[in-house]
């Protein structure tokens, strides 16, 4: 699963998509935005991408991870 979405991410579905009885763990990295960086307050975020290129890069990252470690699955969802 490689997805870019503007909707909230359903983490349960992402975890379910990679769950495997042969895996010893399931890891979820959930990045969040800090309210302050130093003294500067974050009031909003916007994200734009060339989706085709971003998805290609995410696929490349997944392939690298799958080749480097004995993973049973890998899902990347970016919002």
HUFENGI-V884245 format. One record per residue. N is the residue number from 0. RES is the residue in one letter. SS is DSSP state (helix for helix, strand for strand, loop for the rest). Layout:
BEGIN
{{N,RES,SS} {N,RES,SS}}
END
This chain:
BEGIN
{{0,X,loop} {1,X,strand} {2,X,strand} {3,X,strand} {4,X,loop} {5,X,loop} {6,X,loop} {7,X,loop} {8,X,loop} {9,X,loop} {10,X,helix} {11,X,helix} {12,X,helix} {13,X,helix} {14,X,helix} {15,X,helix} {16,X,helix} {17,X,helix} {18,X,loop} {19,X,loop} {20,X,loop} {21,X,loop} {22,X,loop} {23,X,loop} {24,X,loop} {25,X,loop} {26,X,loop} {27,X,loop} {28,X,loop} {29,X,loop} {30,X,loop} {31,X,loop} {32,X,loop} {33,X,loop} {34,X,loop} {35,X,strand} {36,X,strand} {37,X,loop} {38,X,loop} {39,X,strand} {40,X,strand} {41,X,loop} {42,X,loop} {43,X,loop} {44,X,loop} {45,X,loop} {46,X,loop} {47,X,loop} {48,X,loop} {49,X,loop} {50,X,helix} {51,X,helix} {52,X,helix} {53,X,helix} {54,X,helix} {55,X,helix} {56,X,helix} {57,X,helix} {58,X,helix} {59,X,helix} {60,X,helix} {61,X,helix} {62,X,helix} {63,X,helix} {64,X,helix} {65,X,helix} {66,X,helix} {67,X,helix} {68,X,loop} {69,X,loop} {70,X,loop} {71,X,loop} {72,X,loop} {73,X,loop} {74,X,loop} {75,X,strand} {76,X,strand} {77,X,strand} {78,X,loop}}
END
